[in-house]
Amino acid sequence: GTDNTDIQTSGSNLVYTIENQGENVLNLTGTAPDYVVVTPGTNINTLSVSVQPSSAINGGASSNFTIAVLPIGAGAYDFTVSIANSDFDENPYTFTVSG
């Protein structure tokens, strides 16, 4: 969806959900407590994971995490999210966020 919130002055908390659609436990294998790692890209002032997900997510369950982001100013920004885990074909799970 489209979100027209001005985050250049106060920042924003972006909430994501890790959903385990399998039957086995999904273990997040990063170094505790930083299971989700964010890497600044373009136009980022501050970036952090303010709420980490659970380290183990049971089959059929989910866990949220929150990323606090404050861009340097007006304009496009991006950063990368990486989640080390026990999924044999998506480890680490990495994606880029832009706004």
C-alpha positions, 0 to 999 in steps of 0.5 A, spaced: 500 500 500 501 507 499 503 511 506 504 518 505 507 519 512 512 524 513 518 520 516 524 525 515 522 529 521 520 524 526 522 517 523 517 511 523 517 505 526 516 499 521 513 493 523 514 486 520 511 479 521 515 473 520 510 467 519 512 460 519 508 456 515 511 450 516 510 444 521 517 445 524 520 450 529 524 456 525 530 458 529 533 464 528 540 463 528 543 470 529 547 472 535 542 473 540 539 478 541 540 481 534 536 476 530 534 481 525 540 485 522 539 492 518 544 495 514 543 502 512 543 504 504 542 510 501 539 517 505 539 514 512 540 518 518 539 512 524 536 505 523 535 500 528 531 494 530 527 497 536 523 490 537 527 483 536 522 477 534 522 471 538 528 466 537 524 460 535 517 460 531 513 454 532 510 451 526 504 455 524 506 461 528 509 468 527 513 473 531 513 481 529 519 485 529 520 493 529 525 497 525 526 504 527 528 508 521 530 516 520 532 518 513 537 524 512 532 528 509 527 529 503 528 524 498 528 516 497 532 512 502 533 504 502 536 499 507 537 492 507 534 487 512 537 480 514 535 474 518 539 468 519 535 462 520 534 454 520 530 454 513 535 450 509 533 454 502 532 461 505 538 462 510 539 468 511 533 471 509 534 478 506 530 483 503 531 491 501 526 496 504 525 503 500 521 509 501 
